[in-house]
């Protein structure tokens, strides 16, 4: 699912950033926030209903600036990023350090592209190969759920519900991967999403905090994310994302061109 995709993106960004020989400074832990504890278990059907958020259909585009803190095996770096999402059409991202672009990413329903500005390399592949390599059951639609922090609920998965670590838990499997959602009592905000591929020994987790309502849309968005993933090949990665300057339903131009002198890699 998301796991190998995020591995590739984080490795590209980290390799580019470490060209600056920088190390992330320790910061206050934004995840240390009070959460209303759950006391009465709910059924899987009730939690599934709560996680459906049709109001997000009113959001056609979203753009944002973000501060990134990334840690990998024995390396760490800070960066800034700009993101533009157009529903069902494109997810565009560029990453900068000291005002210089070090990486650019574009994901569309048909293709996946990554530029490494430091190494002057480019990765491009059609949707078919993109989904096969990263084991995505769907391409862009699945990533959209992760971006807006809405639970992806595949029809062929069997879910069960209980309370775990003071939060409602909705967990399930479709035979290939396991999903685990942690939901706050009262607000029913999706605080944590975890995806596990047992056969590959890989997992990815996104934890959310600083929920705020977005103007012009009336939807709640977590301004802080912590994404962690592990694979036997690449080890453990952690990326903290602090969103700012979020705009919805405002068209923003973006470009993605591969220079002719860039080396193509797979």
C-alpha positions as CSV (number, residue, x, y, z in Angstrom):
1,X,0.0,0.0,0.0
2,X,1.4,3.4,1.0
3,X,4.5,1.9,2.6
4,X,6.9,1.4,-0.4
5,X,5.7,4.7,-1.9
6,X,6.5,6.7,1.2
7,X,9.9,4.8,1.5
8,X,10.8,6.0,-2.0
9,X,9.7,9.6,-1.4
10,X,11.4,9.9,2.0
11,X,14.6,8.3,0.7
12,X,14.7,10.8,-2.2
13,X,14.1,13.8,0.0
14,X,16.6,12.7,2.7
15,X,19.3,12.0,0.1
16,X,18.8,15.4,-1.3
17,X,18.6,17.2,2.0
18,X,21.7,15.5,3.4
19,X,23.7,17.2,0.7
20,X,23.4,20.2,3.0
21,X,24.8,18.2,5.9
22,X,22.1,19.5,8.2
23,X,20.6,17.9,11.3
24,X,17.2,18.5,12.7
25,X,16.9,20.3,16.1
26,X,14.9,18.7,18.8
27,X,11.4,20.3,19.0
28,X,8.5,20.2,21.4
29,X,6.4,17.1,20.9
30,X,3.1,18.3,19.3
31,X,1.5,14.9,19.9
32,X,1.4,15.5,23.6
33,X,-2.2,16.8,23.6
34,X,-5.2,15.8,25.9
35,X,-7.6,13.4,24.3
36,X,-11.1,12.7,25.6
37,X,-11.0,9.0,26.7
38,X,-13.5,6.5,25.3
39,X,-15.4,4.5,27.9
40,X,-18.3,2.8,26.2
41,X,-17.4,0.5,23.2
42,X,-19.3,1.1,19.9
43,X,-20.0,-1.3,17.1
44,X,-17.9,-1.5,14.0
45,X,-21.0,-0.3,12.0
46,X,-21.3,2.8,14.3
47,X,-17.7,3.7,14.0
48,X,-17.7,3.2,10.2
49,X,-20.7,5.5,10.0
50,X,-18.9,8.1,12.1
51,X,-15.8,8.0,9.9
52,X,-17.7,8.7,6.7
53,X,-17.2,12.4,6.0
54,X,-19.3,13.5,3.0
55,X,-18.5,17.2,3.7
56,X,-15.1,16.6,2.2
57,X,-16.8,16.3,-1.1
58,X,-17.2,20.1,-1.0
59,X,-13.4,20.5,-1.1
60,X,-12.3,20.6,-4.8
61,X,-8.7,21.8,-4.2
62,X,-6.4,22.2,-1.2
63,X,-3.0,24.0,-1.1
64,X,-0.7,24.4,1.8
65,X,2.8,25.2,3.0
66,X,4.4,22.8,5.5
67,X,7.5,22.5,7.7
68,X,9.0,19.1,7.5
69,X,11.3,17.3,10.1
70,X,12.5,14.0,8.7
71,X,14.6,11.3,10.4
72,X,16.0,8.2,8.9
73,X,18.7,5.7,9.7
74,X,21.5,7.9,11.2
75,X,20.3,11.0,9.4
76,X,18.0,13.9,10.1
77,X,17.0,17.1,8.4
78,X,14.5,20.0,8.3
79,X,12.9,21.4,5.1
80,X,9.9,23.3,3.8
81,X,7.3,22.1,1.4
82,X,4.5,23.4,-0.8
83,X,1.6,21.1,-1.6
84,X,-1.2,21.4,-4.1
85,X,-4.0,18.8,-4.3
86,X,-6.8,18.7,-7.0
87,X,-9.4,16.1,-6.2
88,X,-9.1,13.0,-8.3
89,X,-6.7,14.8,-10.6
90,X,-3.3,15.6,-9.1
91,X,-1.1,15.7,-5.9
92,X,1.9,18.0,-6.4
93,X,4.7,18.6,-3.9
94,X,7.9,20.4,-3.9
95,X,10.5,20.4,-1.1
96,X,13.0,23.2,-0.4
97,X,16.0,23.8,1.8
98,X,17.6,27.3,2.2
99,X,15.2,28.5,-0.5
100,X,16.5,25.9,-3.0
101,X,14.2,23.2,-4.4
102,X,15.7,19.8,-3.7
103,X,12.8,17.5,-4.8
104,X,9.5,17.7,-6.7
105,X,6.8,15.1,-6.8
106,X,3.6,14.7,-9.0
107,X,1.0,11.9,-8.7
108,X,-1.9,11.8,-11.2
109,X,-4.5,9.1,-12.0
110,X,-2.2,8.0,-14.8
111,X,1.4,8.6,-13.7
112,X,3.9,9.1,-10.9
113,X,6.9,11.4,-11.1
114,X,9.8,12.4,-8.8
115,X,12.6,14.8,-9.5
116,X,15.8,14.9,-7.4
117,X,17.2,18.4,-8.1
118,X,20.5,17.7,-6.3
119,X,21.4,14.5,-8.1
120,X,19.7,15.7,-11.4
121,X,17.7,12.4,-11.6
122,X,14.1,11.8,-12.5
123,X,11.7,8.9,-11.9
124,X,8.6,8.4,-14.0
125,X,6.3,5.5,-14.3
126,X,2.7,4.9,-15.5
127,X,-0.1,4.2,-13.1
128,X,-0.1,0.5,-13.8
129,X,3.6,0.1,-12.7
130,X,3.2,2.6,-9.9
131,X,0.3,0.6,-8.3
132,X,2.1,-2.7,-8.8
133,X,5.4,-1.5,-7.3
134,X,3.8,0.1,-4.2
135,X,1.0,-2.4,-3.9
136,X,-1.7,0.3,-4.0
137,X,-5.2,-1.1,-4.5
138,X,-6.1,2.3,-5.9
139,X,-3.7,5.0,-6.9
140,X,-4.4,8.6,-6.2
141,X,-7.7,7.9,-4.4
142,X,-6.0,6.1,-1.5
143,X,-3.4,8.9,-1.1
144,X,-6.2,11.5,-1.0
145,X,-7.6,9.8,2.1
146,X,-4.3,9.9,3.8
147,X,-3.8,13.6,3.0
148,X,-7.2,14.7,4.3
149,X,-7.0,12.3,7.3
150,X,-10.2,10.4,6.3
151,X,-10.3,6.7,6.9
152,X,-10.0,4.5,3.8
153,X,-12.6,1.7,4.2
154,X,-12.2,-0.9,1.5
155,X,-15.4,-2.8,0.8
156,X,-13.7,-6.2,0.9
157,X,-12.3,-5.7,4.4
158,X,-13.8,-7.2,7.6
159,X,-13.8,-4.8,10.5
160,X,-14.2,-5.1,14.3
161,X,-14.4,-2.5,17.1
162,X,-13.2,-2.1,20.6
163,X,-11.4,0.4,22.9
164,X,-7.6,0.6,22.9
165,X,-5.4,3.1,24.8
166,X,-8.4,5.2,25.7
167,X,-9.6,5.6,22.1
168,X,-12.2,3.8,19.9
169,X,-10.4,1.3,17.7
170,X,-11.7,0.1,14.3
171,X,-9.5,-2.6,12.9
172,X,-9.8,-5.0,10.0
173,X,-8.1,-6.9,7.2
174,X,-8.7,-7.8,3.6
175,X,-6.2,-10.7,3.7
176,X,-3.3,-8.7,2.2
177,X,-2.9,-6.0,4.8
178,X,-4.1,-4.9,8.2
179,X,-5.6,-1.6,9.1
180,X,-6.0,0.0,12.5
181,X,-7.8,3.3,13.1
182,X,-7.9,5.1,16.5
183,X,-10.8,7.5,16.9
184,X,-11.3,10.1,19.6
185,X,-14.4,10.0,21.8
186,X,-17.0,12.8,21.2
187,X,-15.4,14.5,18.2
188,X,-14.7,11.2,16.4
189,X,-11.6,12.7,14.9
190,X,-9.3,10.2,13.3
191,X,-6.3,10.4,15.5
192,X,-4.2,7.5,14.1
193,X,-4.2,5.3,11.0
194,X,-1.9,2.3,10.8
195,X,-1.3,0.0,7.9
196,X,0.6,-3.3,8.2
197,X,1.8,-5.7,5.5
198,X,2.7,-8.8,7.6
199,X,4.2,-10.8,4.7
200,X,6.7,-8.0,3.9
201,X,7.3,-7.0,7.6
202,X,6.3,-3.4,6.8
203,X,4.1,-0.9,8.5
204,X,3.1,2.7,8.2
205,X,1.4,4.9,10.8
206,X,0.0,8.5,10.6
207,X,-0.9,10.3,13.9
208,X,-2.8,13.6,13.8
209,X,-3.1,16.6,16.1
210,X,-4.0,20.3,16.1
211,X,-7.4,19.8,14.5
212,X,-8.9,23.1,13.1
213,X,-11.9,23.9,10.9
214,X,-11.0,25.2,7.5
215,X,-12.6,28.4,6.4
216,X,-14.6,28.3,3.1
217,X,-15.2,24.5,3.5
218,X,-16.5,23.8,7.0
219,X,-14.3,20.7,7.3
220,X,-11.9,19.8,10.1
221,X,-8.2,19.3,9.2
222,X,-5.3,18.2,11.4
223,X,-2.5,20.8,11.0
224,X,0.1,18.5,12.5
225,X,1.0,15.0,11.3
226,X,3.5,12.4,12.3
227,X,4.2,9.7,9.8
228,X,6.3,6.7,10.7
229,X,7.1,3.7,8.6
230,X,9.4,0.7,8.8
231,X,10.6,-1.8,6.3
232,X,13.4,-4.4,6.6
233,X,15.2,-2.9,3.6
234,X,15.2,0.8,4.7
235,X,14.7,0.6,8.4
236,X,12.7,3.2,10.4
237,X,11.7,6.6,9.1
238,X,9.8,9.4,10.8
239,X,8.5,12.6,9.3
240,X,6.7,15.4,11.2
241,X,4.6,17.7,9.1
242,X,3.4,21.1,10.4
243,X,0.9,22.6,7.9
244,X,0.4,26.3,7.5
245,X,-1.2,28.7,5.0
246,X,-3.9,26.2,4.0
247,X,-6.4,27.3,1.3
248,X,-9.3,25.3,-0.1
249,X,-11.2,25.7,-3.4
250,X,-8.7,28.2,-4.7
251,X,-7.1,27.3,-8.0
252,X,-3.3,27.3,-7.8
253,X,-1.0,26.8,-10.8
254,X,1.7,24.2,-10.7
255,X,4.3,22.9,-13.2
256,X,6.2,19.6,-13.6
257,X,8.8,19.4,-16.3
258,X,11.6,16.9,-16.6
259,X,14.8,18.6,-17.9
260,X,16.4,16.8,-20.8
261,X,19.7,16.5,-19.1
262,X,18.3,14.6,-16.0
263,X,19.1,11.0,-15.7
264,X,16.1,8.7,-15.8
265,X,16.0,6.0,-13.0
266,X,13.5,3.3,-12.1
